[in-house]
Amino acid sequence: MGVEDKTQPIIVKKKVVQGGHHGGSWKVAFADFALAMMAFFLLLWLLAALEADERAALSEYFQNPSAFEGEAMAPSQAIGDGTGADPSIIDFEGLPDRHDVPPEPSEADETLLEEDRERLESLQEALEEAIDRSQALEPFKDQLLMDITPEGLRIQIIDAENRPMFATASARPLEHASGILRELAGLINEVPNRISITGHTDARPLQREDYTNWELSTDRANAARRELIAGGTEPEQIARVVGLSDTVPFDRDNPEAAVNRRITLIVLNQEAEEAMREGIETEATPPADALDAPED
């Protein structure tokens, strides 16, 4: 009788680990990516098709994206605009059309502006050389200041403590002041640009109730105009004569300083002259209600 084999068979159970099921999510992500790229390239194509002024207007619109006039609520409004949103350049129904985009300067305009700047810079150099050569102007060299400003070439004739340009509290120019202005006139006449004349005083009040620094500064500016004309300046070349009293001091820390008493001549550049002309034309235009008023 045989021996019974009691050995139990060893059963190995294999655990099958199934791979994760990816499904179709990657296809959705890829489709979104492809759609985004198509939209991006379409945007680039549309931007390339726009004119330069339209691109500028579109950029300005996104800086201040309000569809209405008034103060914009978005913090992206450009500093200094103060007018709220700009209309869109695209004709969406219900939104205003953009009509106030200033035209970009043409190459011809840029050339004229560059020639204007070069002309004023050359005038400044000529004036500085003339002052160095002139025996009449040499003693007053420190009282003649010149620089280029956004309006043009500025020439300031300032008082010194012991060498004023005008008689005390008077609009009568002293002899050397007349000589300076007439010498300058002969040089300024070399350019066609028009001239602005401004009178300034210090903060010391005058001893007259009926005559203030406002009248004095204006009268001194007008006296300077007469001296320029006497020196050969054409009357039509004078664009503006104003008096600013003591409101724009040269020395802000000392309102009564002698340097605050001065005459400022500005040989206007083309942009400043055009802006001044537009301002005069605007002031000369009667209000709309006056145009519609019935005649008596």
Phi, psi and chi 1 to 4 in degrees:
 res  aa     phi    psi   chi1   chi2   chi3   chi4
   1 MET       -  126.2 -176.5  172.3 -179.7      -
   2 GLY   -77.9  162.1      -      -      -      -
   3 VAL   -81.3  131.4  178.5      -      -      -
   4 GLU   -74.9  130.6 -177.2  179.6   -2.2      -
   5 ASP   -83.8  107.7 -173.2    1.0      -      -
   6 LYS   -94.6    7.7  -63.8 -177.5  179.1 -179.7
   7 THR   -69.8  125.9  -56.3      -      -      -
   8 GLN   -83.7  138.1  -61.9  -66.2  -34.1      -
   9 PRO   -67.1  141.0   24.6  -33.7      -      -
  10 ILE   -88.5  120.2  -59.7  173.3      -      -
  11 ILE  -104.1  118.2  -59.5  174.1      -      -
  12 VAL   -98.6  118.9  178.9      -      -      -
  13 LYS   -96.2  121.5  -65.9 -176.4  178.2  179.6
  14 LYS   -92.8  120.4 -176.0  177.6 -179.0 -179.4
  15 LYS   -86.8  116.5 -175.0  176.8 -179.0 -179.7
  16 VAL   -90.3  119.0  178.9      -      -      -
  17 VAL   -97.3  113.5  179.8      -      -      -
  18 GLN   -82.1  142.7  -63.9 -178.0   -9.8      -
  19 GLY   -67.2  151.7      -      -      -      -
  20 GLY   -63.6  149.2      -      -      -      -
  21 HIS   -91.6  109.3 -179.8   67.3      -      -
  22 HIS   -73.4  -32.5  -66.5  -74.1      -      -
  23 GLY    67.8 -151.1      -      -      -      -
  24 GLY  -110.4   16.1      -      -      -      -
  25 SER   -63.0  -35.9   59.9      -      -      -
  26 TRP   -65.9  -31.7   67.7  -88.3      -      -
  27 LYS   -66.8  -38.4  -61.3  178.3 -177.5  178.6
  28 VAL   -64.9  -44.2  175.6      -      -      -
  29 ALA   -62.1  -42.8      -      -      -      -
  30 PHE   -65.4  -37.9 -179.4   77.6      -      -
  31 ALA   -65.2  -40.6      -      -      -      -
  32 ASP   -62.2  -42.3  -70.3  -17.7      -      -
  33 PHE   -62.9  -44.7  173.3   75.2      -      -
  34 ALA   -63.1  -40.2      -      -      -      -
  35 LEU   -65.7  -41.2 -177.5   61.3      -      -
  36 ALA   -62.9  -41.4      -      -      -      -
  37 MET   -65.1  -39.5  -67.5  -60.0  -65.1      -
  38 MET   -62.6  -43.2  -70.2  176.7   60.9      -
  39 ALA   -64.3  -38.0      -      -      -      -
  40 PHE   -64.4  -47.1  175.0   69.0      -      -
  41 PHE   -67.7  -32.6  -74.5  114.2      -      -
  42 LEU   -64.9  -39.7  179.0   61.0      -      -
  43 LEU   -63.0  -44.2  175.4   62.1      -      -
  44 LEU   -60.4  -40.5  -67.0  179.4      -      -
  45 TRP   -65.2  -40.7  178.2   77.1      -      -
  46 LEU   -66.6  -41.2  -70.5  172.9      -      -
  47 LEU   -64.2  -37.5  -70.0  175.1      -      -
  48 ALA   -67.5  -25.3      -      -      -      -
  49 ALA   -82.5  -11.8      -      -      -      -
  50 LEU   -80.4  151.8  -66.8  176.0      -      -
  51 GLU   -74.3  165.9  -61.9  -66.7  -23.5      -
  52 ALA   -62.3  -41.8      -      -      -      -
  53 ASP   -69.3  -31.1   57.1  -17.0      -      -
  54 GLU   -69.9  -38.5  -67.1  175.2  -31.7      -
  55 ARG   -64.6  -39.5  -72.7 -162.9  -63.1  -89.9
  56 ALA   -63.7  -41.2      -      -      -      -
  57 ALA   -66.7  -38.4      -      -      -      -
  58 LEU   -65.5  -40.6 -174.4   60.4      -      -
  59 SER   -61.8  -43.6  173.0      -      -      -
  60 GLU   -65.6  -35.3 -172.5  174.4  -11.2      -
  61 TYR   -61.9  -42.8  170.2   76.9      -      -
  62 PHE   -74.1  -19.7  -79.7  105.9      -      -
  63 GLN   -73.5  -25.5  -69.2  176.9    1.0      -
  64 ASN  -143.9   74.9 -174.4   16.6      -      -
  65 PRO   -83.8   54.7   32.9  -34.1      -      -
  66 SER  -108.9  145.3  170.7      -      -      -
  67 ALA   -93.2    2.7      -      -      -      -
  68 PHE  -124.8  154.4  -54.3   97.8      -      -
  69 GLU   -74.5  154.3  -66.3 -176.4   -3.9      -
  70 GLY   121.9 -171.4      -      -      -      -
  71 GLU   -75.2  125.0 -166.9   70.3   24.8      -
  72 ALA   -73.7  143.8      -      -      -      -
  73 MET   -84.2  -24.5  -61.1  -59.1  -67.9      -
  74 ALA   -74.9  141.2      -      -      -      -
  75 PRO   -72.5   -2.8   27.2  -34.3      -      -
  76 SER   -85.2    3.3   58.7      -      -      -
  77 GLN   -62.3  135.6  178.7  173.1  -13.0      -
  78 ALA   -64.5  137.8      -      -      -      -
  79 ILE   -64.7  132.1  -63.3  174.8      -      -
  80 GLY    95.3  -11.1      -      -      -      -
  81 ASP   -66.5  -61.8  -73.8   -9.1      -      -
  82 GLY    69.0   10.1      -      -      -      -
  83 THR  -119.2    8.0   56.9      -      -      -
  84 GLY    76.6 -146.0      -      -      -      -
  85 ALA   -77.4  155.0      -      -      -      -
  86 ASP  -102.5  141.2  -66.9  -41.6      -      -
  87 PRO   -62.3  153.2  -19.3   30.5      -      -
  88 SER   -75.2  148.4  170.7      -      -      -
  89 ILE   -79.0  -14.3   61.3  170.6      -      -
  90 ILE   -94.6  138.2  -55.2  174.2      -      -
  91 ASP   -82.1   71.3 -172.6   15.6      -      -
  92 PHE   -76.2  139.9  -65.6  111.9      -      -
  93 GLU   -65.0  135.1  -68.6 -175.0    3.2      -
  94 GLY    90.4  -10.3      -      -      -      -
  95 LEU  -110.3  144.9  -66.9 -178.4      -      -
  96 PRO   -70.4  150.4   24.4  -32.6      -      -
  97 ASP   -78.9  148.3  -66.1  -30.0      -      -
  98 ARG   -81.7  127.4 -178.6  171.1 -175.0   86.7
  99 HIS  -136.3    2.7   55.9   80.3      -      -
 100 ASP  -114.4   22.9   59.1  -14.5      -      -
 101 VAL   -76.2  119.0  178.8      -      -      -
 102 PRO   -66.8  137.1   23.3  -31.8      -      -
 103 PRO   -66.4  141.9   24.6  -33.3      -      -
 104 GLU   -71.2  142.9  -68.0 -172.4   -4.5      -
 105 PRO   -63.2  138.4   20.3  -30.8      -      -
 106 SER   -78.0  172.8   63.3      -      -      -
 107 GLU   -63.0  -36.0  -68.2 -175.3    4.1      -
 108 ALA   -64.9  -41.6      -      -      -      -
 109 ASP   -63.8  -42.9  -67.9  -25.1      -      -
 110 GLU   -61.4  -38.1  -70.1  -72.2   -7.5      -
 111 THR   -64.7  -43.1  -59.3      -      -      -
 112 LEU   -64.3  -40.8  -69.4  174.9      -      -
 113 LEU   -64.8  -40.5  -67.8  175.6      -      -
 114 GLU   -65.9  -41.1 -177.9   61.0   29.8      -
 115 GLU   -63.6  -37.2  -69.2  176.0   -7.4      -
 116 ASP   -63.4  -45.4 -161.6   28.6      -      -
 117 ARG   -62.4  -43.9  -76.4 -169.7  -68.1  -91.8
 118 GLU   -64.4  -36.6  -67.6  177.0   -5.2      -
 119 ARG   -64.8  -42.6 -177.4  165.0   56.0 -117.4
 120 LEU   -70.2  -37.1  -67.2  180.0      -      -
 121 GLU   -65.3  -39.1  -70.2  171.8   -4.3      -
 122 SER   -65.9  -37.7  -62.1      -      -      -
 123 LEU   -63.5  -41.5  175.3   59.8      -      -
 124 GLN   -60.4  -44.4 -179.9  179.3    0.5      -
 125 GLU   -62.8  -41.5  -66.2  177.3    1.6      -
 126 ALA   -64.9  -39.9      -      -      -      -
 127 LEU   -65.0  -42.7  -73.3  170.7      -      -
 128 GLU   -63.7  -40.6  -69.4  172.4  -15.2      -
 129 GLU   -67.1  -40.4  -68.0  175.5   -0.1      -
 130 ALA   -65.0  -38.7      -      -      -      -
 131 ILE   -64.8  -39.4  -68.1  170.9      -      -
 132 ASP   -65.5  -34.4  -70.0  -24.0      -      -
 133 ARG   -84.3  -27.9  -67.0 -166.0  -51.8  -94.2
 134 SER   -77.8  124.6  172.7      -      -      -
 135 GLN   -69.9  -30.2  -66.9 -177.7   -9.3      -
 136 ALA   -71.2  -34.2      -      -      -      -
 137 LEU   -94.1  -20.0  -64.6 -179.8      -      -
 138 GLU   -55.5  -40.7 -159.8  -80.9  -27.9      -
 139 PRO   -65.5  -18.2  -20.5   33.6      -      -
 140 PHE  -108.8   17.6  -49.8  102.1      -      -
 141 LYS   -57.9  -39.7 -179.0  178.0  179.6  179.3
 142 ASP   -71.0  -14.1  -66.1  -21.0      -      -
 143 GLN   -99.6    4.7  -66.4  176.0 -113.0      -
 144 LEU  -114.6  113.0  -71.2  169.1      -      -
 145 LEU  -115.1  134.1  -52.2  177.3      -      -
 146 MET  -131.9  140.5  -76.0  179.7  -76.2      -
 147 ASP  -160.2  161.3   60.4  -18.3      -      -
 148 ILE   -93.2  126.3  -60.9  -67.6      -      -
 149 THR  -118.0  173.3   72.9      -      -      -
 150 PRO   -59.4  -20.6  -28.3   36.5      -      -
 151 GLU   -89.2  -23.3  -76.3 -168.1  -51.7      -
 152 GLY   147.7 -155.0      -      -      -      -
 153 LEU   -84.6  118.0  172.5   58.8      -      -
 154 ARG  -100.2  129.3  178.3  172.7   60.2 -178.3
 155 ILE  -120.5  117.0  -52.7  166.5      -      -
 156 GLN  -109.9  126.9  -61.6 -171.1   85.5      -
 157 ILE  -107.2  106.1  -49.6  170.5      -      -
 158 ILE  -107.0  152.9   64.6  175.2      -      -
 159 ASP   -76.6  145.9  -87.3   14.6      -      -
 160 ALA  -103.2  163.4      -      -      -      -
 161 GLU   -57.4  -39.9 -167.8   61.5   45.4      -
 162 ASN  -114.5   17.1  -61.8  -44.5      -      -
 163 ARG  -144.9   75.2 -168.2 -178.0  -67.7  159.7
 164 PRO   -76.0  162.0   29.1  -35.2      -      -
 165 MET   -89.6  -25.7  -64.9  -69.6  110.3      -
 166 PHE  -127.1  157.3  -66.6   85.6      -      -
 167 ALA   -62.4  151.8      -      -      -      -
 168 THR   -56.3  127.8  -57.0      -      -      -
 169 ALA    54.4   30.4      -      -      -      -
 170 SER  -134.2  157.1  168.4      -      -      -
 171 ALA   -97.4   12.9      -      -      -      -
 172 ARG   -86.5  115.1  177.6  176.2   61.5   84.3
 173 PRO   -71.1  139.8   23.7  -31.1      -      -
 174 LEU   -73.8  166.6  -61.4  178.6      -      -
 175 GLU   -58.3  -43.6 -176.4  176.8   -5.1      -
 176 HIS   -68.9  -30.9   59.8  -87.6      -      -
 177 ALA   -66.9  -41.3      -      -      -      -
 178 SER   -60.7  -41.9  -63.2      -      -      -
 179 GLY   -63.4  -40.5      -      -      -      -
 180 ILE   -62.7  -48.1  -69.1  173.0      -      -
 181 LEU   -64.5  -39.0  -72.0  163.8      -      -
 182 ARG   -71.7  -35.6  -64.0 -173.0 -172.9 -160.0
 183 GLU   -63.8  -43.6  -73.4  -90.6   -5.8      -
 184 LEU   -63.5  -38.3  -69.6  175.3      -      -
 185 ALA   -58.6  -42.0      -      -      -      -
 186 GLY   -63.1  -31.0      -      -      -      -
 187 LEU   -84.1  -40.5  -64.4  168.0      -      -
 188 ILE   -64.2  -29.6  -67.3  173.9      -      -
 189 ASN   -64.8  -11.0  -69.5  -11.9      -      -
 190 GLU   -72.3  -14.1  -61.5  -62.8  -37.3      -
 191 VAL  -116.8  152.5  -62.3      -      -      -
 192 PRO   -82.4   -5.6   30.4  -35.0      -      -
 193 ASN   -63.8  149.0  -57.3   59.7      -      -
 194 ARG   -84.5  168.1  -58.6 -176.4   73.9 -167.6
 195 ILE  -125.5  138.8  -54.6  166.6      -      -
 196 SER  -108.5  136.9  167.3      -      -      -
 197 ILE  -123.2  128.0  -53.0  172.6      -      -
 198 THR  -129.4  134.3  -53.4      -      -      -
 199 GLY  -103.1  141.3      -      -      -      -
 200 HIS  -131.9  148.7  -57.5  -91.3      -      -
 201 THR  -125.0  173.2   67.1      -      -      -
 202 ASP   -85.3 -174.7   58.3   28.0      -      -
 203 ALA   -91.1    4.3      -      -      -      -
 204 ARG   -73.2  126.1  -61.9  173.5 -174.9  175.3
 205 PRO   -70.9  148.6   25.4  -32.5      -      -
 206 LEU   -80.8  158.0  -58.6 -180.0      -      -
 207 GLN   -89.9   36.6  -57.8  -59.5  -43.9      -
 208 ARG  -137.5  136.7  -67.1  172.5   53.1 -178.1
 209 GLU   -79.8  -28.5  -66.1 -177.0   -2.2      -
 210 ASP   -97.4    8.1   60.0  -20.0      -      -
 211 TYR  -147.0  112.0 -166.7   76.8      -      -
 212 THR  -111.9 -177.8   68.3      -      -      -
 213 ASN   -64.9  -21.6  -78.5  -33.7      -      -
 214 TRP   -65.0  -49.2  -74.1  103.4      -      -
 215 GLU   -65.2  -41.0  -73.8   83.2    9.5      -
 216 LEU   -63.6  -46.1 -179.9   60.2      -      -
 217 SER   -64.0  -38.3   61.3      -      -      -
 218 THR   -68.6  -42.7  -57.1      -      -      -
 219 ASP   -65.3  -36.9  -70.6  -14.4      -      -
 220 ARG   -68.2  -39.2  -74.3 -178.5  172.8  179.3
 221 ALA   -62.4  -39.9      -      -      -      -
 222 ASN   -69.4  -35.1 -147.8   16.2      -      -
 223 ALA   -64.6  -38.4      -      -      -      -
 224 ALA   -64.0  -37.4      -      -      -      -
 225 ARG   -60.0  -44.4  177.1 -169.4   63.7   83.9
 226 ARG   -64.3  -37.1  -70.4 -169.1  -67.7  -92.1
 227 GLU   -68.5  -38.2  -66.3  -62.2  -25.1      -
 228 LEU   -62.9  -43.6  -70.6  175.9      -      -
 229 ILE   -63.5  -39.6  -68.1  175.0      -      -
 230 ALA   -63.4  -27.1      -      -      -      -
 231 GLY   -85.0   -1.1      -      -      -      -
 232 GLY   116.8   -1.3      -      -      -      -
 233 THR   -70.5  134.5  -60.3      -      -      -
 234 GLU   -71.4  136.3  -66.2  -66.4  -27.7      -
 235 PRO   -54.7  -33.6  -25.4   34.3      -      -
 236 GLU   -70.5  -14.4  -65.6   77.7   13.5      -
 237 GLN   -79.7  -15.3 -163.6  173.3   -1.8      -
 238 ILE   -81.2  118.7  -52.1  -63.2      -      -
 239 ALA   -96.2  -28.9      -      -      -      -
 240 ARG  -159.8  137.4  176.3  175.3   60.0 -170.9
 241 VAL  -132.0  116.4  178.6      -      -      -
 242 VAL  -138.7  156.3  -64.5      -      -      -
 243 GLY  -120.3  132.4      -      -      -      -
 244 LEU  -114.1   12.1  -65.6 -179.2      -      -
 245 SER    53.8 -131.2 -176.1      -      -      -
 246 ASP  -108.2   21.6   61.3  -21.7      -      -
 247 THR   -76.2  -18.9   58.9      -      -      -
 248 VAL  -126.9   75.7 -172.4      -      -      -
 249 PRO   -69.7  144.8   26.0  -34.0      -      -
 250 PHE   -72.0  -42.4 -172.3   92.7      -      -
 251 ASP  -107.5   98.3 -174.9   -9.3      -      -
 252 ARG   -68.3  -27.0  -63.0  178.7 -178.3  -86.2
 253 ASP   -78.4  -18.0  -63.8  -31.2      -      -
 254 ASN  -137.1   83.6 -173.2    4.3      -      -
 255 PRO   -60.7  -19.3  -21.1   32.6      -      -
 256 GLU   -97.5    7.9  -64.1 -173.5   -2.5      -
 257 ALA   -66.4  150.8      -      -      -      -
 258 ALA   -62.3  -33.6      -      -      -      -
 259 VAL   -65.5  -16.6  -67.2      -      -      -
 260 ASN   -73.0  -19.6  -66.8  -35.9      -      -
 261 ARG   -85.8  110.5  -57.1 -170.5  -61.0  -92.5
 262 ARG  -159.5  160.5   66.4 -163.5 -170.1  -82.0
 263 ILE  -113.9  129.6  -65.8  -66.6      -      -
 264 THR  -111.9  122.5  -60.0      -      -      -
 265 LEU  -106.9  131.6  -49.6  176.5      -      -
 266 ILE  -122.3  117.0  -61.8 -178.8      -      -
 267 VAL   -80.6  103.8 -175.8      -      -      -
 268 LEU   -69.7  139.4  -62.4  167.3      -      -
 269 ASN   -81.7  174.2   57.8   32.9      -      -
 270 GLN   -62.5  -42.2 -179.4 -179.8  -17.7      -
 271 GLU   -64.0  -44.3  -67.9  175.1  -59.5      -
 272 ALA   -65.6  -39.3      -      -      -      -
 273 GLU   -65.8  -41.4 -175.5  176.9  -21.1      -
 274 GLU   -65.7  -40.7  -70.2  177.9   -4.6      -
 275 ALA   -63.3  -39.3      -      -      -      -
 276 MET   -66.1  -41.7 -176.1 -175.0  -58.3      -
 277 ARG   -63.9  -41.2 -174.0 -176.8  -59.5  112.5
 278 GLU   -64.5  -38.2  -69.4  174.7    0.2      -
 279 GLY   -64.9  -39.4      -      -      -      -
 280 ILE   -66.4  -41.9  -66.8  173.5      -      -
 281 GLU   -64.6  -37.3  -68.8  174.6   -6.7      -
 282 THR   -65.9  -42.7  -59.7      -      -      -
 283 GLU   -66.9  -30.9  -68.4  176.4    0.2      -
 284 ALA   -80.3  -12.0      -      -      -      -
 285 THR   -80.6  122.9  -57.3      -      -      -
 286 PRO   -68.1  152.7   23.7  -32.0      -      -
 287 PRO   -62.8  158.0   21.0  -31.0      -      -
 288 ALA   -59.5  -38.9      -      -      -      -
 289 ASP   -67.1  -28.3   54.8   -6.6      -      -
 290 ALA   -72.0  -33.2      -      -      -      -
 291 LEU   -67.3  -31.6  -65.2  174.6      -      -
 292 ASP   -94.0    0.4  -61.9  -26.8      -      -
 293 ALA   -69.2  138.1      -      -      -      -
 294 PRO   -70.7  147.9   25.2  -33.2      -      -
 295 GLU   -75.5  148.4  -62.1 -178.8   -2.1      -
 296 ASP   -72.6      -  -65.8  -25.2      -      -
